[in-house]
Amino acid sequence: METVSIPNEEDIKRWVREIIREELAILFSKIRTSNGDGQEPLLTRKEIAAYLRISLVTLSDWIKRGLPVHRKRKRGRVLFIKEEVLQWVKGNPDIRDKYAE
């Protein structure tokens, strides 16, 4: 005859905790690896302006001229990927020459 064991409340709680931990670990690993498909983290307007040593007014002008931006859906924040910005500056001689001065 087969033995049937009935789990107690502590067993069920332990199983639920283990399942939640496993699922959270999977979720966090996906978040870490899908951070822009290996790209750098996104930078804010202030961070990219400070990195480039330009004013926010100049940054706004560059955006109008085609500087690549990424918009967050909530609150319409403008964010940047540093490598994309550097490539854009290098590819625009008029910007690059002014920036080099």
C-alpha positions as a Markdown table, in Angstrom:
| # | Residue | x | y | z |
|---|---|---|---|---|
| 1 | Met | 0.0 | 0.0 | 0.0 |
| 2 | Glu | 1.2 | 3.5 | -0.8 |
| 3 | Thr | 1.9 | 6.0 | 2.0 |
| 4 | Val | 0.2 | 9.3 | 1.7 |
| 5 | Ser | 1.8 | 12.2 | 3.6 |
| 6 | Ile | -0.2 | 15.3 | 4.3 |
| 7 | Pro | 1.8 | 18.5 | 4.4 |
| 8 | Asn | 1.5 | 20.8 | 7.4 |
| 9 | Glu | 1.2 | 24.5 | 7.3 |
| 10 | Glu | 5.0 | 25.0 | 7.7 |
| 11 | Asp | 5.7 | 22.7 | 4.7 |
| 12 | Ile | 3.4 | 24.7 | 2.5 |
| 13 | Lys | 4.9 | 28.0 | 3.6 |
| 14 | Arg | 8.4 | 26.7 | 2.9 |
| 15 | Trp | 7.4 | 25.5 | -0.6 |
| 16 | Val | 5.8 | 28.8 | -1.4 |
| 17 | Arg | 9.0 | 30.7 | -0.2 |
| 18 | Glu | 11.2 | 28.5 | -2.3 |
| 19 | Ile | 9.1 | 29.0 | -5.4 |
| 20 | Ile | 9.0 | 32.7 | -5.0 |
| 21 | Arg | 12.8 | 32.9 | -4.5 |
| 22 | Glu | 13.3 | 30.8 | -7.6 |
| 23 | Glu | 11.0 | 33.0 | -9.7 |
| 24 | Leu | 12.5 | 36.2 | -8.4 |
| 25 | Ala | 16.0 | 35.0 | -9.2 |
| 26 | Ile | 14.9 | 34.2 | -12.7 |
| 27 | Leu | 13.3 | 37.6 | -13.0 |
| 28 | Phe | 16.3 | 39.5 | -11.7 |
| 29 | Ser | 18.7 | 37.6 | -14.0 |
| 30 | Lys | 16.5 | 38.6 | -17.0 |
| 31 | Ile | 16.5 | 42.2 | -15.9 |
| 32 | Arg | 20.3 | 42.3 | -15.5 |
| 33 | Thr | 20.9 | 40.6 | -18.9 |
| 34 | Ser | 18.3 | 42.6 | -20.8 |
| 35 | Asn | 19.5 | 46.0 | -19.8 |
| 36 | Gly | 19.4 | 47.3 | -23.4 |
| 37 | Asp | 20.7 | 44.0 | -24.8 |
| 38 | Gly | 24.2 | 44.5 | -23.3 |
| 39 | Gln | 24.2 | 48.3 | -23.8 |
| 40 | Glu | 25.2 | 50.8 | -21.3 |
| 41 | Pro | 22.7 | 52.1 | -18.8 |
| 42 | Leu | 20.7 | 55.1 | -19.9 |
| 43 | Leu | 21.9 | 58.6 | -18.8 |
| 44 | Thr | 19.8 | 61.6 | -17.9 |
| 45 | Arg | 20.1 | 65.0 | -19.6 |
| 46 | Lys | 22.1 | 66.3 | -16.7 |
| 47 | Glu | 24.4 | 63.3 | -16.7 |
| 48 | Ile | 25.2 | 63.4 | -20.4 |
| 49 | Ala | 25.6 | 67.2 | -20.4 |
| 50 | Ala | 28.1 | 66.9 | -17.5 |
| 51 | Tyr | 29.9 | 64.1 | -19.3 |
| 52 | Leu | 30.2 | 66.1 | -22.5 |
| 53 | Arg | 30.9 | 69.3 | -20.5 |
| 54 | Ile | 28.2 | 71.2 | -22.3 |
| 55 | Ser | 25.2 | 73.2 | -21.0 |
| 56 | Leu | 21.6 | 71.9 | -21.0 |
| 57 | Val | 20.8 | 74.6 | -23.6 |
| 58 | Thr | 23.5 | 73.2 | -25.9 |
| 59 | Leu | 22.2 | 69.7 | -25.3 |
| 60 | Ser | 18.7 | 70.8 | -26.3 |
| 61 | Asp | 20.1 | 72.3 | -29.5 |
| 62 | Trp | 21.9 | 69.1 | -30.3 |
| 63 | Ile | 18.7 | 67.1 | -29.7 |
| 64 | Lys | 17.0 | 69.4 | -32.3 |
| 65 | Arg | 19.8 | 68.7 | -34.7 |
| 66 | Gly | 19.3 | 64.9 | -34.4 |
| 67 | Leu | 21.1 | 63.7 | -31.3 |
| 68 | Pro | 19.7 | 60.2 | -30.6 |
| 69 | Val | 17.5 | 60.1 | -27.5 |
| 70 | His | 15.4 | 57.5 | -25.8 |
| 71 | Arg | 12.2 | 58.6 | -24.2 |
| 72 | Lys | 10.7 | 56.9 | -21.1 |
| 73 | Arg | 7.0 | 56.5 | -21.3 |
| 74 | Lys | 6.3 | 57.8 | -17.9 |
| 75 | Arg | 6.7 | 61.6 | -17.6 |
| 76 | Gly | 8.4 | 61.8 | -21.0 |
| 77 | Arg | 11.9 | 61.7 | -19.6 |
| 78 | Val | 14.7 | 62.0 | -22.2 |
| 79 | Leu | 17.5 | 59.5 | -21.7 |
| 80 | Phe | 20.7 | 58.8 | -23.6 |
| 81 | Ile | 23.1 | 56.0 | -24.3 |
| 82 | Lys | 26.6 | 57.3 | -24.0 |
| 83 | Glu | 28.1 | 55.3 | -26.9 |
| 84 | Glu | 25.3 | 56.5 | -29.3 |
| 85 | Val | 25.9 | 60.1 | -28.3 |
| 86 | Leu | 29.7 | 59.8 | -28.9 |
| 87 | Gln | 29.1 | 58.2 | -32.3 |
| 88 | Trp | 26.7 | 61.0 | -33.2 |
| 89 | Val | 29.2 | 63.7 | -32.1 |
| 90 | Lys | 32.0 | 62.1 | -34.1 |
| 91 | Gly | 29.7 | 61.8 | -37.2 |
| 92 | Asn | 28.7 | 65.5 | -37.2 |
| 93 | Pro | 31.7 | 67.6 | -38.2 |
| 94 | Asp | 30.1 | 70.9 | -37.3 |
| 95 | Ile | 29.2 | 69.7 | -33.8 |
| 96 | Arg | 32.6 | 67.9 | -33.4 |
| 97 | Asp | 34.6 | 71.0 | -34.4 |
| 98 | Lys | 32.7 | 73.2 | -32.0 |
| 99 | Tyr | 32.9 | 70.6 | -29.2 |
| 100 | Ala | 36.7 | 70.3 | -29.7 |
| 101 | Glu | 37.2 | 74.0 | -29.1 |
